[in-house]
Amino acid sequence: MSETDDKTDVVNIAGARFSGRKNVNPVTAWLLRSAVWIAAIGLCLLLLGLAWGGMKRVFLTRNPHFTLRHIEVHVKGQLRPTEIISRLSRFNVRIGQSNLFKLDLQQLRHDLGEYVMISEASLYPRLPGTLVVEVSERLPVAQIQERTGRLLDADGWVMPPRNDLKPLNLPLIIGVRNKQQMAVGSQATDEMVLGALNVLRLIAVYPFGRYLDIAAIQLDYRRETLRLHLRARGAFRDRAQILLPLKPWEMQEALQRVEVIVRERTLGRQVTGFIDATYRINVPVLP
């Protein structure tokens, strides 16, 4: 074989190799390049994550400068700040031990919200070592007539009695069935109890409600009516009574009838002792 033939073979082999590269599937080549880039980016992110985790431990979560030194509690209501701090300690929030950046504030907010006496809670850190807690107390609007003196808020949440309140000034709900099912921390489902709470809600909205000083609301399950027992105020004498239907739309209409009657009797300086507002017309009214 001549030298010329050898050169020809080399050229042919190189051409064959070049031709083979040229025939690689473009999609396959793109996928390979993409895989390489993705792997490189993933490696970079992993390294950055490890670096950040290390820096966070060194400069934040293990930094004694951010040790919890004070819990500042702001209460909207009559809950004692010491009571809130005591509850936080149950979730391993301890002064002198906890680190601000290790606290799960969202979980702590949820945990505080589980306490029936708290309606809302928010927490935020104040560097370098203070945790600020703001809570709103669930306000009682009525009391179940029983020895334990359990309280109810406007949404029917059952709360324990409190010595720092004056529960006798709250309306008593009389005649509740299945009181044992209304455990502290639960929400009332009794339709009659919820109707009594709806009365209190509507009276708070109506302007003439300021003339109604409700001492008790008696539940009549058989007739599905609510009997309001009043203290003396405005046109009403002491121990005056108002009968209301249970259904919300009927109750609202009945209270509108009561409003008209109260206005007229107040202008006429007439004392009122009884109104049966379950009647739509010819409403019975007694002095």
LINVEN-V446418 format. One record per residue. RES is the residue in one small letter. PHI is phi in whole degrees, 0 to 359 (none if undefined). Layout:
BEGIN
<<RES PHI> <RES PHI>>
END
This chain:
BEGIN
<<m none> <s 275> <e 297> <t 295> <d 294> <d 299> <k 296> <t 297> <d 294> <v 299> <v 299> <n 295> <i 295> <a 299> <g 296> <a 294> <r 298> <f 297> <s 295> <g 294> <r 295> <k 292> <n 270> <v 296> <n 298> <p 300> <v 295> <t 297> <a 297> <w 294> <l 296> <l 297> <r 297> <s 297> <a 298> <v 296> <w 294> <i 297> <a 297> <a 293> <i 295> <g 300> <l 296> <c 296> <l 296> <l 298> <l 296> <l 295> <g 297> <l 296> <a 294> <w 295> <g 301> <g 295> <m 294> <k 296> <r 295> <v 289> <f 264> <l 238> <t 291> <r 248> <n 273> <p 298> <h 296> <f 255> <t 292> <l 295> <r 245> <h 204> <i 245> <e 259> <v 248> <h 243> <v 245> <k 262> <g 140> <q 247> <l 294> <r 276> <p 305> <t 297> <e 292> <i 292> <i 297> <s 297> <r 291> <l 295> <s 296> <r 293> <f 255> <n 64> <v 260> <r 230> <i 294> <g 86> <q 236> <s 283> <n 252> <l 304> <f 278> <k 262> <l 283> <d 270> <l 295> <q 294> <q 292> <l 296> <r 298> <h 295> <d 296> <l 295> <g 294> <e 288> <y 283> <v 297> <m 282> <i 251> <s 269> <e 217> <a 212> <s 218> <l 225> <y 206> <p 276> <r 235> <l 293> <p 266> <g 214> <t 241> <l 253> <v 262> <v 238> <e 239> <v 229> <s 246> <e 282> <r 286> <l 269> <p 284> <v 238> <a 205> <q 229> <i 283> <q 285> <e 193> <r 292> <t 287> <g 68> <r 295> <l 250> <l 232> <d 266> <a 296> <d 264> <g 90> <w 287> <v 271> <m 241> <p 287> <p 294> <r 231> <n 286> <d 271> <l 259> <k 242> <p 298> <l 294> <n 277> <l 273> <p 299> <l 275> <i 259> <i 255> <g 86> <v 289> <r 274> <n 51> <k 298> <q 294> <q 279> <m 264> <a 284> <v 301> <g 97> <s 263> <q 246> <a 297> <t 240> <d 297> <e 297> <m 290> <v 297> <l 296> <g 295> <a 297> <l 292> <n 294> <v 302> <l 297> <r 293> <l 292> <i 296> <a 292> <v 274> <y 290> <p 300> <f 288> <g 299> <r 292> <y 269> <l 251> <d 254> <i 277> <a 271> <a 202> <i 235> <q 263> <l 267> <d 244> <y 293> <r 291> <r 267> <e 55> <t 230> <l 240> <r 251> <l 271> <h 256> <l 250> <r 267> <a 297> <r 193> <g 59> <a 280> <f 265> <r 275> <d 296> <r 68> <a 294> <q 227> <i 229> <l 260> <l 231> <p 286> <l 278> <k 299> <p 305> <w 290> <e 289> <m 296> <q 295> <e 296> <a 296> <l 293> <q 294> <r 294> <v 299> <e 299> <v 297> <i 296> <v 297> <r 298> <e 294> <r 287> <t 292> <l 297> <g 274> <r 54> <q 258> <v 276> <t 243> <g 243> <f 200> <i 223> <d 259> <a 278> <t 286> <y 280> <r 275> <i 231> <n 51> <v 295> <p 293> <v 226> <l 236> <p 284>>
END
